[in-house]
Amino acid sequence: MKTLKWGLIGCGDISQSRVAPALRDLSNCDLVAVNRKNFALAEEFAVQFGARKWYKEWRELLADEEIQAVYIATPVNLHAEQTIAAAEAGKHIMCEKPMAMNARECDAMIAAAKANNVKLGVAYYRHFYPVIHRIKDLIVSGEIGKVVIVQINSASQYNPLPGEPRHWLLEKDQAGGGPMMDFGCHRIEVMLNLIGPIAKVNSITNTLVFEREVEDTATALFEFENGAHCFLSAVHSAFEPKDTVDIYGSKGTLYVDNLNKGTLRIVAQKGEHAETLPPHPNLHQPHIDDFTQAVLENREPGVDGEAGKAVTIVLDKIYRND
């Protein structure tokens, strides 16, 4: 079997729990090297996941001729610079979400990938959830009729302290925004995938509970080009966690009580029944597998740079409230 030789830029919690294990475990992947800002821990991380090399500086990793592709798992403000440099070094790129700080940066990333004939993917891993595929099939088949309303609620109580590893998510110059930027972006990708392009955006972003640079509470109302409406919440301030997707059609309704568990209840003219379609135990593995195969087969990945940019365009409108 052909394999793709990977370098990993950034060894934070997502890399530790999902990205590096996937690059280690997938038979079509070969994790060659890692880059870690805290270089004292780089060797330990590399050994844990079977990488043969470790670098303190990410540009040194890009100069490694053995590496064919890089996974960029750094704060959002670094994505554009690192993606463009990787493309210019001839590396295929899988970039963490959200793709960039704004759509202008996305354009530059896409242009660099095209100019250097490399693949660019964005880590919207929910695109590959079995429950999302099932919902799309139900919509396309017409079983629930015309989609009229979508309601998505994503909430948790989250406020890391200064000095904690993920505190950068609350620093506007690194993260760009709060929960809407961090995990609301995943739900926007789900909407675009299931329903189609968005025509109008209205939003409210506030800091209601915590003192911080970015919002802790965000809501958005969308009108799709096909006329459907959607309400989306992305919240760090709520006591009770939520991860729901409800889709109301003219002939039926789809209820997902927990998107990350893949629970689906279908209410339609044929009756009501429930299905459970859980994602892979490593949520990142299917999207990394798809991207790797896309490179090896010379096709576009399931979530490419244009798809990542489409999400960021919506995020730009949410934070401008236009």
N, C-alpha and C positions, 0 to 999 in steps of 0.2 A: 504493500500500500504506500502511495505517495504521502509524504508528510510536509508540513509547513513549519519552518524554523522561526520561532517567536522570540521577541524580546519584550519584557514587561517594564513599563515606565510607571513607577509609583507602586509602593507596597503597603498601602493602607489597609483598612479593615475589609473592604470589598475584595481587594486582591487576595488577602489572607484567607477569607472564608469561601470565595467563589471563583475568582478569575484564575489564580494560580492553580488551585485543584483541578479546574477544567483543562487548563493547558498541560498539566501533568497527566491527566487521566485519559484524554482523548487520543485515540490511536493515530489520528491524522495530524497531531500537533507534537512539536518538539520544543520544549522550553529551554532555550539556549542560555539566556542571560536576563538578569534583573537589574533595575536601577532603584536605589533607595537613598533618599535624602539623608536619613540617619545611617551613615555608612557603617557604623559599628554593629548594626544589626543586619546588614545586607548579606553577609556570608551565611549567617544562620538561616535566613529566609531562603536563599538560593539552595542550600543543602536540603532543607525541609521539602522543597518542591522539585528537586532534581535538576535545577539549573546548573550549568557548568561554569558560568562566569557571573560576576557581579561588578557593577559600576557605581561610582559615586555621582558622576555627572551624566545626565541623560544624553547629551551630545556625544559622549564617548560610546554609549551603547549604539547610537545611530551610525557611528563610524565602523561598527563591527560588520565586516562583509559577510559573515556566516548568517546573520539574521536577515530574514526575508520579510517579516511582518512585525509590527509592534502593536501592543495593547497599551493605550494611554489611559491611565487611571489616576489622574491628578486633579487638583481643583480646577474649576471651570475656566478661570482666567488664564490658565496655561494651555488650554486645548488647542487654540488656533495656532499659537507659536510652535508648539511641539508637533502638531499635525503637518503644518507646512514644511517644517524642517525634515520630518520623516519622509514626506513625499519627495522632497528634493534629494534625499539620500537614497531614493529608490525603494523605500519600504512600503508595503501595504499597511493600512492603518485601520484598527478598530478603536474608536474613541468612546469614552464613557459619556453618558448623558448628563445634563443637556449638552448638545453638541458644542455650543459656544456661548459667549456672553450676549451676542446679538446676531441678527441675520447677516449683517455686513461681514462679520468674521466667518460665518458659514460659507458665504460666497467665496471668500479668499481660500478657504480650506478645500472646497470643491474644485476651484480653478487649479490649485496646486496639484491635486490628485490627478486631474485630467491631463495637465501639462506633462506630468511625469509617468503617465500610463500605469498608475497603481490604483488598487481598490480602496474605497473609503466606506467604512460601516460605522453605525452608531448603536450603542448598547441599549436599545429599547427592547429588553428581553421579553417583556410581556406580549410582544407581537407573536411569539412562538408558543404561548400557552395553549394547550389543547382546548380549554374552554373558550378561548377567543376564536379559534378555528371553528368550533361548533356553533358559536353565536353567528359568525359570519355566514356559515352555511344556512342557518335558519333564516337569516335576513334575506340572503340572495334567493333562496327557494321560494320566498313569499309566504312562508308558513305563518308569520305574525303580521302579514300585510305591510302597509306603509308605516315606516317608523315616524312617530310624531314627537315623542318626548324621550330624552335620555337624562337620567339623574345619576351622578357619580359623586360619592362622598368618600374622601380619604382623610383620616384624622388620627392623630396621636398627640400625646403630651411630650414635648421634646424641647429641651433647653440646656444643651451641654455647657459646662462652665469653662471659662478661659483656661487654657492649658490642656484641656481634654482633646483627644485626637481629632474629633469631628467638629470642634468649635468653629473651624473655618467656614462651615455651612451657614453661620450667622454673621459672617463678615462680608459685607456687600461687595468689596473690591475683589474678593476671591470667588464668591458664590453667585453674585449677580442678583440674588433675591432669596426669599425664604422658602417655605414649603411648596409654593406653586412652582418655583424654579427647580426644586430638588426632586419631589415625587409627583407633583401635579403634572409635570411634563410627560410622565409615563401615561397618565390617563388621557392627555391630549393626543398622544400617539395612538392609543386605543380607539379614541373617537374618530380620528382621521382614517384609520384602517377600516373600521366597521361602517361608518356612516358616509365619509367622503369629505370634500373640502368645506371649510368654514367661511361663511360670507361676512358675518357681523360678530363683533365681540364687545361686551360690556363687562366691567369688573369693579370690584372693591378689594383693596388690600390694606389691612390695618395691623397695628400692634396693639392688641387688646389686653394681654396678660403679662407678657414679659418685656423687660427693657432690653432692646437689641437694635441692631442696625437695619435688620430686614423684618418683613411682616411675620407675624405668627398666625394670622388668619387671612385667608384669601378665598374669594368666591368669584366665579365668572359665569356669564350667561352667553350662550352662543346660538346663532342661527346658521344652519348649514345651507349650502347652495341648493339642496333639494327641499328646503323648507323646514326640516326638522329642527326642534329646539333642544338645547342641552343646558343643564345646570351642573357645575363642577365646583366642589369645595376641596381645598387643600389646607389642612389646619394642624398647627403645632400646639394649639391652646386648649383642646378639648380633653376632658377627663377620660372619656370612653373611646377606645380605638375603633375606627371604621374603615372598611375596604369594600364598598358596595358598588355595584353597577346594576341599574334597573333600566330596561329598555321597553317602552310602551309603544305597541304598534296598533294599527287599526283592526287587526284580527287576533292579537295575542300579546302576551307580555313575557319578558325574560327577566328573571331575578337572580342576581349573583350576590349572595350574602357575604362571601369572602373570596375576593378575586384570587388571592394567593393560595387558596385551597382548591379552587376550581369547582365550587358548589354552584349548581345551576338548577333553577326551577322554571319550568316551561308551562305557561297557562295559555291554551289556544283552543280553537274550535273542536279539536279532537279530544280535549280533556286536559288534565293536569298531571305532570309527572316530574320527578327530580332525577338529576344526573350528577355524578361527581367525576370531574375530569382534572385530576391534580397535575400540576406542573412537575417537571423533572426535580428531583431532590436538590440538585445544584441548579438554581434558577438561571445562572449565566451559561450553563453548558450548551444548551441547544443553539443559542445565538452565536456562540463562538464556533461551534461545529458548522453551522450554516455558513459563516463568513469564511472559515478555512476551506470548506468545499467550494465556495464561490471563487476563491483564488485559484485553487487547484484545477477547477473546471473552466476557468476564465468566463465566469458569468457574474452578474450583479448580485450582491448580497440581498437578503430579504429586507433589511433596513439599511438603505444606502445613504449617502450624504444628502441627497435631495429630500428624502423622508425626514432626516434629522433637521434640515433647514426648515421644512414645513412646520414642525413643532415649534421651532425657535421664532418663526414669524408670528405665531399665535402668542407665544410668551411676550414678545416685544409689545404686542397690542394690549395684552393684559396689564403690563406694568405702565404703559402710557395711558391706559384706559381710553383707547380710541376704537 
